[in-house]
């Protein structure tokens, strides 16, 4: 039986702590209010190098002495302002690209007026984007440039790459809505022609108001957007860095922009409802947006927990285009987290920079700019050699294979039978025991524990054979919190133990006190 006096004293202690906490929060409230009202965004230095209607083309000051040969043009969505890609210095896609040595441009669409009601996708793709690409091409002296399209801007960038492939060196699509055949998430469901008619909205408002769009986005996660984040803000009022991060994001969310009526209608009808882009049936300005024209290198950057554009609305696109150089980077974060989380900038964006760098110095075998500047006679000779074959190469393959990069004879390095004529029995003997008895289930990987133990020791084999960590084993973590941690890329005790409490709290919206307690528990395991 609990001591009633102890219970009463404990309740009194909790009341005193709450009062002290309230007093402390009240004392910092004026300063935090000033922080929220005056927080800076989009601070990387830039200049406007082209204007058309409401559009401004920004060119950012370089941050390295030398830049890669091919500049990058960032094409953002028509919804919200593009400074989400330059939210703060240590979480800025723009700055990350600049620090990696790229020459960076960005399209700021501005906000359409009533006079812009009739602007359609043809205007945005074949006029605005094309004009900006031409400006960057002229300034760089190149025939083709790199394009990085984000969200709706990625969708339009894919259209542009099809219609003007000769001007696009490399194409990166970030959380781009490309495939809507039933797996495009909640927005695809809500936007279905069975439930939604965009003309009703544009007939009412002309341009689609930002406030109208904001309500729809907020309703996708109403508890988080209307309750949880404000509770989290209250819990972290003393932390000025947290308040600054919160204020920047809230400012961006509050500064949405209207969308031109006709472009909105076309996007909903043609992309969401009829899936014309993925089905290779889309036409803009009378031209076929033919996916067979997208033959340049293509990188897709997708967020595993993106509730706006889930991976299934992006990834299948790579199988429909003509390019033979495609790649997908899938990262464990959300639609916005891939732009602003510290983990994304530490782990994801260096990979994106490496991908662009490998194709932006005019030295890659697949470089389109290099191909266009090649002597035609030399190109014909190279083609003739490709067709006729290379005698030494054929000889190398006949001998068992040669590593082209190192020149190492692979068979000599790896085969105990090298130099011998192998019989069918010897070949069978080499392969025996390496074949899995039964086919693996989808997503399953079978590991030979005996081999692991022999190579890495008993502990390694035991670790691989063990069950994955269950974070709900820790005190205070239920299924909901475990899901939030997984969305932030934390799925094991080791990952939790090594996490930064402040960053994890900011990314998940969970109280730093809780996060610190979980990290401490994970470290004790």
FENKA-V509228 format. One record per residue. N is the residue number from 0. RES is the residue in one small letter. PSI is psi in radians with two decimals (999 if undefined). OMEGA is omega in degrees with one decimal (none if undefined). D_FIRST is the distance of its C-alpha to the first C-alpha in Angstrom with 2 decimals. Layout:
BEGIN
n-><N | N>
res-><RES | RES>
psi-><PSI | PSI>
omega-><OMEGA | OMEGA>
d_first-><D_FIRST | D_FIRST>
END
This chain:
BEGIN
n-><0 | 1 | 2 | 3 | 4 | 5 | 6 | 7 | 8 | 9 | 10 | 11 | 12 | 13 | 14 | 15 | 16 | 17 | 18 | 19 | 20 | 21 | 22 | 23 | 24 | 25 | 26 | 27 | 28 | 29 | 30 | 31 | 32 | 33 | 34 | 35 | 36 | 37 | 38 | 39 | 40 | 41 | 42 | 43 | 44 | 45 | 46 | 47 | 48 | 49 | 50 | 51 | 52 | 53 | 54 | 55 | 56 | 57 | 58 | 59 | 60 | 61 | 62 | 63 | 64 | 65 | 66 | 67 | 68 | 69 | 70 | 71 | 72 | 73 | 74 | 75 | 76 | 77 | 78 | 79 | 80 | 81 | 82 | 83 | 84 | 85 | 86 | 87 | 88 | 89 | 90 | 91 | 92 | 93 | 94 | 95 | 96 | 97 | 98 | 99 | 100 | 101 | 102 | 103 | 104 | 105 | 106 | 107 | 108 | 109 | 110 | 111 | 112 | 113 | 114 | 115 | 116 | 117 | 118 | 119 | 120 | 121 | 122 | 123 | 124 | 125 | 126 | 127 | 128 | 129 | 130 | 131 | 132 | 133 | 134 | 135 | 136 | 137 | 138 | 139 | 140 | 141 | 142 | 143 | 144 | 145 | 146 | 147 | 148 | 149 | 150 | 151 | 152 | 153 | 154 | 155 | 156 | 157 | 158 | 159 | 160 | 161 | 162 | 163 | 164 | 165 | 166 | 167 | 168 | 169 | 170 | 171 | 172 | 173 | 174 | 175 | 176 | 177 | 178 | 179 | 180 | 181 | 182 | 183 | 184 | 185 | 186 | 187 | 188 | 189 | 190 | 191 | 192 | 193 | 194 | 195 | 196 | 197 | 198 | 199 | 200 | 201 | 202 | 203 | 204 | 205 | 206 | 207 | 208 | 209 | 210 | 211 | 212 | 213 | 214 | 215 | 216 | 217 | 218 | 219 | 220 | 221 | 222 | 223 | 224 | 225 | 226 | 227 | 228 | 229 | 230 | 231 | 232 | 233 | 234 | 235 | 236 | 237 | 238 | 239 | 240 | 241 | 242 | 243 | 244 | 245 | 246 | 247 | 248 | 249 | 250 | 251 | 252 | 253 | 254 | 255 | 256 | 257 | 258 | 259 | 260 | 261 | 262 | 263 | 264 | 265 | 266 | 267 | 268 | 269 | 270 | 271 | 272 | 273 | 274 | 275 | 276 | 277 | 278 | 279 | 280 | 281 | 282 | 283 | 284 | 285 | 286 | 287 | 288 | 289 | 290 | 291 | 292 | 293 | 294 | 295 | 296 | 297 | 298 | 299 | 300 | 301 | 302 | 303 | 304 | 305 | 306 | 307 | 308 | 309 | 310 | 311 | 312 | 313 | 314 | 315 | 316 | 317 | 318 | 319 | 320 | 321 | 322 | 323 | 324 | 325 | 326 | 327 | 328 | 329 | 330 | 331 | 332 | 333 | 334 | 335 | 336 | 337 | 338 | 339 | 340 | 341 | 342 | 343 | 344 | 345 | 346 | 347 | 348 | 349 | 350 | 351 | 352 | 353 | 354 | 355 | 356 | 357 | 358 | 359 | 360 | 361 | 362 | 363 | 364 | 365 | 366 | 367 | 368 | 369 | 370 | 371 | 372 | 373 | 374 | 375 | 376 | 377 | 378 | 379 | 380 | 381 | 382 | 383 | 384 | 385 | 386 | 387 | 388 | 389 | 390 | 391 | 392 | 393 | 394 | 395 | 396 | 397 | 398 | 399 | 400 | 401 | 402 | 403 | 404 | 405 | 406 | 407 | 408 | 409 | 410 | 411 | 412 | 413 | 414 | 415 | 416 | 417 | 418 | 419 | 420 | 421 | 422 | 423 | 424 | 425 | 426 | 427 | 428 | 429 | 430 | 431 | 432 | 433 | 434 | 435 | 436 | 437 | 438 | 439 | 440 | 441 | 442 | 443 | 444 | 445 | 446 | 447 | 448 | 449 | 450 | 451 | 452 | 453 | 454 | 455 | 456 | 457 | 458 | 459 | 460 | 461 | 462 | 463 | 464 | 465 | 466 | 467 | 468 | 469 | 470 | 471 | 472 | 473 | 474 | 475 | 476 | 477 | 478 | 479 | 480 | 481 | 482 | 483 | 484 | 485 | 486 | 487 | 488 | 489 | 490 | 491 | 492 | 493 | 494 | 495 | 496 | 497 | 498 | 499 | 500 | 501 | 502 | 503 | 504 | 505 | 506 | 507 | 508 | 509 | 510 | 511 | 512 | 513 | 514 | 515 | 516 | 517 | 518 | 519 | 520 | 521 | 522 | 523 | 524>
res-><x | x | x | x | x | x | x | x | x | x | x | x | x | x | x | x | x | x | x | x | x | x | x | x | x | x | x | x | x | x | x | x | x | x | x | x | x | x | x | x | x | x | x | x | x | x | x | x | x | x | x | x | x | x | x | x | x | x | x | x | x | x | x | x | x | x | x | x | x | x | x | x | x | x | x | x | x | x | x | x | x | x | x | x | x | x | x | x | x | x | x | x | x | x | x | x | x | x | x | x | x | x | x | x | x | x | x | x | x | x | x | x | x | x | x | x | x | x | x | x | x | x | x | x | x | x | x | x | x | x | x | x | x | x | x | x | x | x | x | x | x | x | x | x | x | x | x | x | x | x | x | x | x | x | x | x | x | x | x | x | x | x | x | x | x | x | x | x | x | x | x | x | x | x | x | x | x | x | x | x | x | x | x | x | x | x | x | x | x | x | x | x | x | x | x | x | x | x | x | x | x | x | x | x | x | x | x | x | x | x | x | x | x | x | x | x | x | x | x | x | x | x | x | x | x | x | x | x | x | x | x | x | x | x | x | x | x | x | x | x | x | x | x | x | x | x | x | x | x | x | x | x | x | x | x | x | x | x | x | x | x | x | x | x | x | x | x | x | x | x | x | x | x | x | x | x | x | x | x | x | x | x | x | x | x | x | x | x | x | x | x | x | x | x | x | x | x | x | x | x | x | x | x | x | x | x | x | x | x | x | x | x | x | x | x | x | x | x | x | x | x | x | x | x | x | x | x | x | x | x | x | x | x | x | x | x | x | x | x | x | x | x | x | x | x | x | x | x | x | x | x | x | x | x | x | x | x | x | x | x | x | x | x | x | x | x | x | x | x | x | x | x | x | x | x | x | x | x | x | x | x | x | x | x | x | x | x | x | x | x | x | x | x | x | x | x | x | x | x | x | x | x | x | x | x | x | x | x | x | x | x | x | x | x | x | x | x | x | x | x | x | x | x | x | x | x | x | x | x | x | x | x | x | x | x | x | x | x | x | x | x | x | x | x | x | x | x | x | x | x | x | x | x | x | x | x | x | x | x | x | x | x | x | x | x | x | x | x | x | x | x | x | x | x | x | x | x | x | x | x | x | x | x | x | x | x | x | x | x | x | x | x | x | x | x | x | x | x | x | x | x | x | x | x | x | x | x | x | x | x | x | x | x | x | x | x | x | x | x | x | x | x | x | x | x>
psi-><2.34 | 2.52 | 2.09 | -0.56 | -0.67 | -0.69 | -0.76 | -0.73 | -0.66 | -0.73 | -0.69 | -0.72 | -0.77 | -0.66 | -0.73 | -0.75 | -0.72 | -0.68 | -0.74 | -0.69 | -0.75 | -0.70 | -0.71 | -0.74 | -0.66 | -0.59 | -0.52 | -0.12 | -0.79 | -0.73 | -0.70 | -0.59 | -0.72 | -0.68 | -0.81 | -0.70 | -0.43 | 0.23 | 2.46 | 2.55 | 2.81 | 0.88 | -0.06 | 2.22 | 2.37 | 2.94 | 2.63 | 2.09 | -0.09 | 2.47 | 2.49 | 2.13 | -2.17 | -0.21 | 2.49 | 2.33 | 2.03 | 2.42 | 2.18 | 2.54 | 2.34 | 2.67 | 0.06 | 2.73 | -0.65 | 2.58 | 2.71 | 2.70 | -0.68 | 2.14 | 2.87 | 2.23 | 2.12 | 2.20 | 1.94 | 3.04 | 2.88 | -0.13 | 2.33 | 2.92 | 2.63 | -0.03 | -0.01 | -0.40 | 0.01 | 0.87 | -0.80 | 2.77 | -0.67 | 0.00 | 1.02 | 2.07 | -0.73 | -0.86 | -0.64 | -0.76 | -0.71 | -0.76 | -0.41 | 0.00 | 0.35 | 2.64 | 2.03 | 2.30 | 2.69 | 2.39 | 2.10 | 1.90 | -0.40 | -3.01 | 2.21 | 2.56 | -3.14 | -0.54 | -0.29 | 0.19 | -0.58 | 0.10 | 2.21 | -3.11 | -0.56 | -0.71 | -0.79 | -0.68 | -0.96 | -0.24 | -1.13 | -0.95 | -0.76 | -0.72 | -0.71 | -0.71 | -0.74 | -0.66 | -0.82 | -0.69 | -0.78 | -0.75 | -0.54 | -0.27 | 0.41 | 2.70 | -0.53 | 2.61 | 2.97 | 2.50 | 2.32 | 1.92 | 2.34 | 2.25 | -2.20 | -0.54 | -0.54 | -0.69 | -0.80 | -0.57 | -0.65 | -0.71 | -0.79 | -0.71 | -0.54 | -0.70 | -0.46 | 1.02 | -0.46 | -0.23 | -0.03 | 1.98 | -0.93 | 2.49 | 2.11 | 2.27 | 2.06 | 1.99 | 0.83 | 2.33 | 1.91 | -0.49 | 2.00 | 1.37 | 0.50 | -0.20 | 0.41 | 0.14 | -2.94 | -0.70 | -0.66 | -0.71 | -0.85 | -0.56 | 0.05 | 2.51 | -0.30 | -0.44 | -0.33 | 2.31 | 1.84 | -0.48 | -0.49 | -0.67 | -0.85 | -0.52 | -0.49 | -0.76 | -0.21 | -1.64 | 2.62 | 2.08 | 2.53 | -0.64 | -0.64 | -0.78 | -0.68 | -0.69 | -0.77 | -0.78 | -0.71 | -0.61 | -0.21 | -0.43 | 1.25 | -0.65 | -0.84 | -0.77 | -0.41 | -0.23 | -1.10 | -0.79 | -0.52 | -0.58 | -0.75 | -0.72 | -0.77 | -0.74 | -0.40 | 0.37 | -0.52 | -0.35 | 1.81 | -0.65 | -0.73 | -0.77 | -0.70 | -0.79 | -0.75 | -0.78 | -0.69 | -0.80 | -0.73 | -0.63 | -0.76 | -0.75 | -0.60 | -0.30 | 0.77 | 2.82 | 2.67 | 2.78 | 2.33 | 2.31 | -0.86 | -0.69 | -0.67 | -0.79 | -0.81 | -0.71 | -0.79 | -0.86 | -0.98 | -0.63 | -0.91 | -0.96 | -0.68 | -0.09 | 0.68 | -0.57 | -0.90 | -0.60 | -0.01 | 0.68 | 0.05 | 2.48 | 2.39 | 2.22 | 0.55 | -0.06 | 2.50 | 2.18 | 1.44 | 2.08 | -0.34 | -0.28 | -0.25 | 1.46 | 0.06 | 2.88 | 2.38 | 2.22 | 2.24 | 2.27 | 1.95 | 2.64 | 2.19 | -0.59 | 0.54 | 1.99 | -0.22 | -0.91 | 1.50 | 2.76 | -0.59 | -0.29 | 0.00 | -0.92 | -0.72 | -0.32 | -0.63 | -0.45 | -0.21 | -0.23 | 2.96 | -0.32 | 2.42 | 0.17 | 1.47 | 2.62 | 2.64 | 2.21 | 1.94 | 2.17 | 2.50 | 1.39 | -3.00 | -3.06 | -0.76 | -0.54 | -0.54 | -0.32 | -0.58 | -0.20 | 2.53 | -0.57 | -0.66 | -0.70 | -0.42 | -0.55 | -0.72 | -0.90 | -0.50 | -0.61 | -0.70 | -0.77 | -0.71 | -0.70 | -0.83 | -0.76 | -0.72 | -0.31 | 0.25 | 0.28 | 0.19 | 0.24 | -0.22 | 2.52 | -0.60 | 0.21 | 2.13 | -0.62 | -0.74 | -0.73 | -0.71 | -0.44 | 0.04 | 2.52 | 2.20 | -0.68 | -0.70 | -0.66 | -0.73 | -0.68 | -0.71 | -0.72 | -0.75 | -0.67 | -0.70 | -0.74 | -0.77 | -0.46 | 2.91 | 2.18 | -0.77 | -0.62 | -0.74 | -0.68 | -0.72 | -0.78 | -0.67 | -0.53 | -0.03 | -0.05 | 2.41 | 2.34 | 1.96 | -0.67 | -0.77 | -0.31 | 0.14 | 2.35 | 1.84 | -0.72 | -0.69 | -0.59 | -0.48 | -0.22 | 2.20 | -0.25 | 0.14 | 2.41 | -0.07 | 2.71 | 1.97 | 2.28 | 2.93 | -0.65 | -0.70 | -0.70 | -0.77 | -0.65 | -0.66 | -0.60 | -0.26 | 2.39 | -0.20 | -0.09 | 2.24 | 2.36 | -0.73 | 2.58 | 2.50 | 2.61 | 2.74 | 2.26 | -0.10 | 2.49 | 2.15 | 2.30 | 2.27 | 1.82 | -0.55 | -0.73 | -0.75 | -0.76 | -0.68 | -0.71 | -0.78 | -0.10 | 2.86 | -0.67 | -0.73 | -0.73 | -0.70 | -0.69 | -0.74 | -0.65 | -0.31 | 2.82 | 2.65 | 2.70 | 2.48 | 1.78 | -0.37 | -0.13 | -0.36 | 2.55 | 2.18 | -0.09 | 1.97 | -2.99 | -0.68 | -0.79 | -0.65 | -0.69 | -0.70 | -0.69 | -0.69 | -0.66 | -0.50 | 0.11 | 0.23 | 1.86 | -0.09 | 2.83 | -0.66 | -0.74 | -0.67 | -0.74 | -0.55 | 0.04 | 2.69 | 2.12 | -0.76 | -0.80 | -0.73 | -0.67 | -0.72 | -0.66 | -0.58 | -0.31 | 0.24 | 2.55 | 2.31 | -0.57 | -0.79 | -0.81 | -0.76 | -0.69 | -0.75 | -0.71 | -0.73 | -0.74 | -0.74 | -0.62 | -0.43 | -0.22 | 999>
omega-><-179.1 | 177.4 | -177.2 | 179.5 | 178.3 | 178.9 | 179.9 | 179.6 | 179.1 | 177.4 | 178.9 | 179.0 | 179.7 | 178.5 | 178.5 | 179.9 | 178.9 | 179.4 | 178.7 | 179.1 | 178.7 | 179.7 | 179.8 | 179.0 | 179.1 | -177.8 | -179.1 | -175.3 | -179.9 | 179.2 | -178.5 | 176.2 | 178.1 | 177.9 | -178.6 | -175.8 | -172.0 | -176.7 | -178.4 | 177.1 | 175.9 | -170.4 | 178.5 | -174.5 | 179.7 | 173.5 | 177.1 | -176.9 | 178.9 | 177.7 | 175.0 | -174.7 | -179.6 | -173.2 | 169.7 | 175.2 | -177.8 | 172.1 | -175.1 | 178.4 | 180.0 | 179.8 | 177.8 | -178.9 | 179.2 | 179.8 | 174.1 | -171.6 | -170.6 | -179.7 | 178.3 | 173.1 | 179.0 | 178.2 | -176.9 | -179.7 | 175.7 | -178.8 | -178.9 | -178.7 | -171.7 | -177.0 | 170.6 | 177.0 | 177.4 | -170.5 | 177.8 | -169.8 | -176.4 | 177.9 | -174.7 | 175.7 | 179.6 | -177.3 | 178.1 | 177.8 | 179.2 | -179.3 | 176.9 | 174.4 | -180.0 | 172.3 | -165.9 | 172.8 | 179.6 | 177.0 | 171.0 | -172.7 | -171.6 | -178.0 | -178.1 | 175.3 | 177.5 | 179.7 | -178.5 | -178.0 | -174.3 | 176.2 | 179.5 | -179.4 | 176.8 | 178.6 | -176.9 | -174.9 | -172.3 | 178.4 | -174.1 | -179.4 | -178.3 | 178.3 | 179.2 | 177.0 | 179.5 | 177.5 | -179.6 | 177.9 | 179.8 | -177.5 | -177.8 | -177.8 | -178.1 | 176.4 | -175.5 | -177.5 | 174.7 | 175.7 | 173.7 | -178.1 | -175.9 | 174.5 | 178.3 | 175.7 | 175.4 | 177.7 | 179.1 | 178.1 | 176.4 | 176.1 | -178.1 | -179.4 | 177.1 | -174.7 | 179.3 | -174.1 | -178.3 | -178.5 | -175.8 | 179.7 | 179.3 | -175.8 | 174.8 | -177.3 | -173.5 | -179.4 | -175.9 | 175.5 | -172.5 | -172.4 | -178.9 | 179.4 | 176.2 | -178.1 | -174.9 | 174.9 | -173.6 | -178.6 | 176.9 | 179.3 | -179.3 | -177.7 | -179.5 | -179.7 | 176.3 | -174.5 | -166.6 | 177.0 | -176.0 | 180.0 | 176.6 | -180.0 | -177.0 | 176.2 | 179.4 | -170.6 | -166.8 | 171.8 | -177.7 | -175.3 | 177.7 | -178.7 | 178.2 | 179.6 | -178.6 | 179.7 | 179.4 | 179.3 | -179.2 | -178.0 | 177.8 | 175.4 | -169.5 | -178.3 | 179.5 | -173.2 | -174.7 | -177.6 | -168.7 | -174.7 | 178.7 | 173.1 | 178.5 | 178.2 | 179.5 | -178.7 | -173.6 | -177.3 | -178.3 | -176.7 | -174.8 | 178.4 | 178.4 | -178.5 | 178.2 | 178.8 | 179.4 | -176.6 | 179.0 | -179.1 | 179.6 | 177.9 | 179.6 | 179.6 | -176.5 | -175.9 | 176.2 | 179.7 | 177.9 | 178.9 | -180.0 | -171.7 | -176.1 | 178.0 | 178.9 | 179.0 | -178.2 | -178.4 | -179.8 | -177.4 | -168.8 | -174.9 | -177.6 | -169.7 | -176.1 | 173.3 | -172.4 | -178.7 | -178.9 | 179.8 | 179.6 | -179.5 | -174.7 | 174.3 | 175.2 | 179.3 | -179.7 | -179.6 | 177.2 | 175.0 | -170.9 | -178.8 | 177.2 | 179.0 | -179.2 | -175.2 | 178.1 | 175.6 | -177.4 | 174.7 | 172.6 | 177.9 | -174.7 | 179.6 | -175.4 | -176.1 | 179.8 | -179.8 | 176.5 | 178.2 | -179.2 | -177.6 | -178.8 | 177.5 | -178.3 | -167.3 | -177.4 | -177.8 | -177.4 | -179.5 | -175.2 | -176.1 | -174.0 | -173.9 | 174.1 | 175.6 | -179.6 | 179.9 | 176.6 | 171.4 | 179.5 | -172.9 | -175.7 | 176.7 | -179.8 | -174.8 | -179.3 | -178.3 | -179.9 | 177.9 | -166.6 | -177.1 | -179.5 | -179.6 | 177.4 | -178.9 | 178.4 | -170.7 | -175.0 | -170.8 | 171.3 | 177.3 | 177.6 | 178.9 | 178.6 | -179.7 | 178.5 | -176.0 | -178.8 | -176.2 | -173.3 | 180.0 | 177.0 | -177.9 | -178.8 | 178.8 | -177.3 | -176.8 | -177.1 | 177.9 | 178.1 | -179.8 | -175.7 | -177.4 | -178.2 | 174.5 | -177.5 | -179.6 | 179.3 | 179.1 | 178.7 | 180.0 | 179.6 | 179.3 | 179.5 | 179.2 | 177.6 | -177.2 | -175.3 | -177.9 | -178.4 | -173.3 | -178.3 | 178.9 | 179.0 | 179.4 | -180.0 | -178.9 | -179.9 | -179.3 | 177.4 | 174.7 | 178.4 | 173.3 | -173.4 | -174.9 | -174.3 | -175.9 | -178.0 | 174.7 | -173.7 | -176.1 | -179.1 | -176.4 | -167.8 | -170.3 | 174.3 | -178.4 | -175.8 | 179.2 | 178.8 | 170.9 | -173.3 | 176.2 | 176.2 | -178.9 | 180.0 | 178.0 | 178.8 | -179.1 | 179.2 | -176.7 | -175.4 | 179.8 | 179.5 | -176.0 | 179.2 | -175.2 | -179.8 | 179.2 | -179.9 | 172.5 | 178.1 | 178.6 | -177.2 | 173.4 | -179.3 | -178.7 | 176.1 | -174.8 | 179.3 | 179.2 | 179.6 | -178.9 | -179.2 | -175.4 | -170.9 | 179.4 | -175.3 | -177.9 | -179.5 | 179.8 | 179.7 | -178.6 | -179.6 | -177.5 | -175.2 | 178.4 | 176.7 | -179.2 | 174.5 | -175.9 | 179.2 | 173.7 | 179.5 | -179.5 | 175.5 | 179.3 | 173.7 | -177.4 | -177.9 | 178.7 | 178.7 | 178.0 | 178.8 | 177.8 | 178.4 | 178.3 | 177.9 | 176.8 | -179.5 | -176.8 | 179.6 | 177.7 | -179.0 | 179.3 | 178.1 | -178.8 | -177.4 | -177.1 | 173.0 | -172.8 | -177.6 | -179.8 | -178.2 | 177.6 | 179.9 | -176.1 | -175.9 | -176.2 | 179.4 | -178.2 | 178.1 | 179.3 | 177.5 | -177.5 | 179.6 | 178.6 | -179.8 | 179.0 | 178.9 | 177.8 | -179.3 | -179.3 | 179.8 | -178.3 | none>
d_first-><0.00 | 3.77 | 6.47 | 8.75 | 11.71 | 11.19 | 10.97 | 14.04 | 15.80 | 15.41 | 16.92 | 19.59 | 20.39 | 20.92 | 23.13 | 25.14 | 25.65 | 26.83 | 29.15 | 30.54 | 31.09 | 32.89 | 35.01 | 35.98 | 36.94 | 38.89 | 40.80 | 42.04 | 42.65 | 46.33 | 47.14 | 45.49 | 47.40 | 50.59 | 49.73 | 49.23 | 52.49 | 54.62 | 53.39 | 56.33 | 57.07 | 60.05 | 61.15 | 63.17 | 66.78 | 69.11 | 72.31 | 73.51 | 76.43 | 77.07 | 76.48 | 77.20 | 76.16 | 72.50 | 72.04 | 71.91 | 72.22 | 70.41 | 71.52 | 69.12 | 70.31 | 70.27 | 67.87 | 69.84 | 73.41 | 74.37 | 73.18 | 73.28 | 76.42 | 74.95 | 72.99 | 69.94 | 69.91 | 66.45 | 66.54 | 63.47 | 62.47 | 63.95 | 60.45 | 58.78 | 60.32 | 60.97 | 59.27 | 56.16 | 58.24 | 58.52 | 55.23 | 54.80 | 56.62 | 54.08 | 53.41 | 56.92 | 58.76 | 62.00 | 61.39 | 60.28 | 63.58 | 65.56 | 64.02 | 64.96 | 68.57 | 69.14 | 71.26 | 69.03 | 69.95 | 67.74 | 68.64 | 67.10 | 68.03 | 67.55 | 66.89 | 69.44 | 71.10 | 72.30 | 75.56 | 73.74 | 72.54 | 75.01 | 74.05 | 73.26 | 72.13 | 75.79 | 75.99 | 72.88 | 73.75 | 77.55 | 78.20 | 75.39 | 73.95 | 77.46 | 78.76 | 75.92 | 76.50 | 80.20 | 79.44 | 77.30 | 79.97 | 82.69 | 80.79 | 79.99 | 83.36 | 81.76 | 82.42 | 78.76 | 75.38 | 71.70 | 69.54 | 65.74 | 64.58 | 61.03 | 59.56 | 62.29 | 64.50 | 64.14 | 65.31 | 68.33 | 68.99 | 69.25 | 71.75 | 73.71 | 73.81 | 75.40 | 77.95 | 78.88 | 78.03 | 80.79 | 78.94 | 75.54 | 75.24 | 71.55 | 69.04 | 65.27 | 63.17 | 59.66 | 57.31 | 60.46 | 60.49 | 63.18 | 62.27 | 61.00 | 61.41 | 57.99 | 55.65 | 55.92 | 52.45 | 51.32 | 54.29 | 56.72 | 55.00 | 54.96 | 58.54 | 59.86 | 63.04 | 61.34 | 59.05 | 60.64 | 64.08 | 64.59 | 67.78 | 65.82 | 64.01 | 67.18 | 69.18 | 66.66 | 66.21 | 69.11 | 67.16 | 63.52 | 61.33 | 58.75 | 56.23 | 56.78 | 56.16 | 53.08 | 51.37 | 51.99 | 50.63 | 47.49 | 46.79 | 46.66 | 43.20 | 42.27 | 38.60 | 39.49 | 42.63 | 41.36 | 37.67 | 36.30 | 39.05 | 38.68 | 34.92 | 35.81 | 38.52 | 36.18 | 33.75 | 36.78 | 38.83 | 38.82 | 40.48 | 44.17 | 45.24 | 42.79 | 44.04 | 47.63 | 47.06 | 45.33 | 48.15 | 50.88 | 49.48 | 48.96 | 52.50 | 53.92 | 52.08 | 53.32 | 56.92 | 57.79 | 61.45 | 63.22 | 64.85 | 68.52 | 68.75 | 71.13 | 69.37 | 66.09 | 67.78 | 69.40 | 66.27 | 64.23 | 67.09 | 68.61 | 65.69 | 62.60 | 64.08 | 67.16 | 66.17 | 69.77 | 69.24 | 67.60 | 70.06 | 72.92 | 74.28 | 73.69 | 76.71 | 76.91 | 80.12 | 81.90 | 80.97 | 78.99 | 75.82 | 76.57 | 73.81 | 76.58 | 77.54 | 74.23 | 75.53 | 74.20 | 71.11 | 67.94 | 64.39 | 61.47 | 58.29 | 55.43 | 51.71 | 49.48 | 47.03 | 49.69 | 48.86 | 52.16 | 54.54 | 52.78 | 54.52 | 56.07 | 58.01 | 59.65 | 59.94 | 62.31 | 64.93 | 65.92 | 67.18 | 69.54 | 71.36 | 74.36 | 72.99 | 72.72 | 70.59 | 67.20 | 63.71 | 60.19 | 57.46 | 54.10 | 51.25 | 47.51 | 47.24 | 48.00 | 51.20 | 50.87 | 48.93 | 52.03 | 53.80 | 51.24 | 48.46 | 48.85 | 48.30 | 51.19 | 53.46 | 52.48 | 52.85 | 54.66 | 57.40 | 58.88 | 59.59 | 61.22 | 63.32 | 64.38 | 65.46 | 67.59 | 68.94 | 70.17 | 72.18 | 73.25 | 75.56 | 78.56 | 78.29 | 76.29 | 78.31 | 76.99 | 77.56 | 79.29 | 80.74 | 82.21 | 83.60 | 85.36 | 86.96 | 88.24 | 92.00 | 92.92 | 95.17 | 92.40 | 90.02 | 92.60 | 93.03 | 89.29 | 89.12 | 92.07 | 90.37 | 87.16 | 89.23 | 91.46 | 88.70 | 88.65 | 90.38 | 88.23 | 85.08 | 86.21 | 87.02 | 83.58 | 81.86 | 84.13 | 83.16 | 79.49 | 78.31 | 78.34 | 75.64 | 77.62 | 75.79 | 76.06 | 79.01 | 77.07 | 78.21 | 74.96 | 76.24 | 77.34 | 73.95 | 71.86 | 73.97 | 74.69 | 77.52 | 79.18 | 82.98 | 83.06 | 84.02 | 80.82 | 81.26 | 79.22 | 77.49 | 76.51 | 75.19 | 73.13 | 71.87 | 70.69 | 68.68 | 67.30 | 63.56 | 63.05 | 62.84 | 59.49 | 59.49 | 58.18 | 58.33 | 55.19 | 53.25 | 53.65 | 51.69 | 51.10 | 52.41 | 52.87 | 52.66 | 54.30 | 51.64 | 54.27 | 56.40 | 53.55 | 52.54 | 56.18 | 56.69 | 53.40 | 51.53 | 48.75 | 45.99 | 47.82 | 48.27 | 44.63 | 43.68 | 46.12 | 45.01 | 41.30 | 39.59 | 39.47 | 36.43 | 33.72 | 32.41 | 29.52 | 28.06 | 27.27 | 24.05 | 24.82 | 28.11 | 28.53 | 31.84 | 33.05 | 32.54 | 34.07 | 37.06 | 37.49 | 37.46 | 39.96 | 42.17 | 42.25 | 43.27 | 39.98 | 39.33 | 38.41 | 36.01 | 39.14 | 40.39 | 37.09 | 36.90 | 40.45 | 40.10 | 40.63 | 37.55 | 39.64 | 42.12 | 39.56 | 37.64 | 40.96 | 42.09 | 38.98 | 37.83 | 34.33 | 32.65 | 33.80 | 30.28 | 29.15 | 32.36 | 32.02 | 28.54 | 29.99 | 33.02 | 31.00 | 29.06 | 32.45 | 33.99 | 31.37 | 32.35>
END
